[in-house]
Amino acid sequence: MKTEKDLPANKRNSYLKALSALELGNHALVVSLLGPLVAEEPEFIAGRKLLREAQVMRSRGKSSFLSLSGSGISLGRGKAKKLAESGDFKAAFAEAERALEGDPTGQQPNKDLFDAAELAAAKDRGALKDLRAQFDAATDEAKAEAARKLDAARDQVRTYEAIARFALETIALDPKNTKAKHELGDYLMGIEEYEEAGKVFEEMLRKNPMDLDARDKAKESAARRSMQRGNLGTSSFSDLVKQRQQAGGEDKVVSAGDSPEELARLVYEAHEAGKPDQESARKLADLYFNREEYDSALEYYRYLSALVNETDPGLLRKISDTEVRRLSRLISDKEKHVASMAADDESAVALRAELDELKRGRAEQMLDEARKRVDRNPTDLQYRFELGEQLVLVGQYKEAIPELQKARTNPNTRTRALNLLGKCYTERNMLDLAAKTLTDAASEMPAMDGVKKDILYNLGLVYERMGNAEKSLECMKQIYEVDYGYLDVAERVEASYTA
């Protein structure tokens, strides 16, 4: 699958210009830049996705091409199909894209793109069988080269599968098209993308808990992903060759115990026998979690949750926490990457946009999970506090107030809830309520710990906005007496003596 770095300099510049144009809302320019690029570089998936986004944004509020001219679609479809059947996949993709320019979310033009990509993938899957046979028959000296060819062929198949998947995802954007979402999930199952398939079916279940077919498939995807992990199904052939060479060229028997390989074997064999080994699966999930291998941990937590029909709140919480940790680490890695780039590096624009999207996704996910926990346990005040906290983080202060008001009746969350309530009142310019709430919170805390410092600092800022400089300074001085380095407290206090 081609990335931005694989493009020639002139095409990479076109892609970066398109990114900037999209940020400025110039969708027509994005389409004019990326249309030809995607036609010439059909394996550049990121460009195709950006192109489609611009096409969709540009066509909002307009009549679809399909409603204006059904014959144009059918003619394009016939030509695209003939080109794909003849083996000219690049031309078939370009022909499908021509129809999509006028109807980017249309079912038929996206189906044409899907068919062309699947025909290309099917052709290369056939070649994979021959390459696998060559790999199995290769001598030890030729094994590495055979593995390299096999990996390259498998990557090519995955590229075409990614194009096919994207076409189905575009059709499934229609919230009413349940059939399209099932087709997407089924396709992901068929190409062994069990994690992604599980997400599709789980999303369908959230919207319609009575969709029994989606429930069964969600369980099946979790089970298959577990088996895939147990069989090292995601390893490349080159990696397997290296592992074999490091082991001296011999197949080693894994020693018994709690190694991930042994636990995965136990889980796989128990699943195949129809008697799931939940204890081993939980050990394996926790082991991966503690090793910060969050993708693997997530699969086994989801597998366990599917076994009990998503009724275990502890597992649901663990799944949520693991997803957030995975996102947080990804965000941290990308932030480090951006920080290491030159200030004038144009490719940093794309990374920053990706970072912003990841952060939005993390915030939305955490808020969504907090709401679900409250829905499942409406009387649990800890969950009420967590929901209020997430609402504050995303700036929904009005919505956070009733949750935090409930949470303040819980002794375990009272002071933190009062502090956040004060912030909500402050942000809504209800300064008298903010001052009273924060004063109450501070008076209930005898020790000057981190929470009390935060409360006093916020109270000082509220008094400052109210024009009461004396009370504001008094709050800052209380902090200054125990922690000189807290935020800008020292600067504020010392400035009052020189004024």
Order of alpha helices (4+ residues) and beta strands (2+ residues): alpha-alpha-alpha-alpha-alpha-alpha-alpha-alpha-alpha-alpha-alpha-alpha-alpha-alpha-alpha-alpha-alpha-alpha-alpha-alpha-alpha-alpha-alpha-alpha
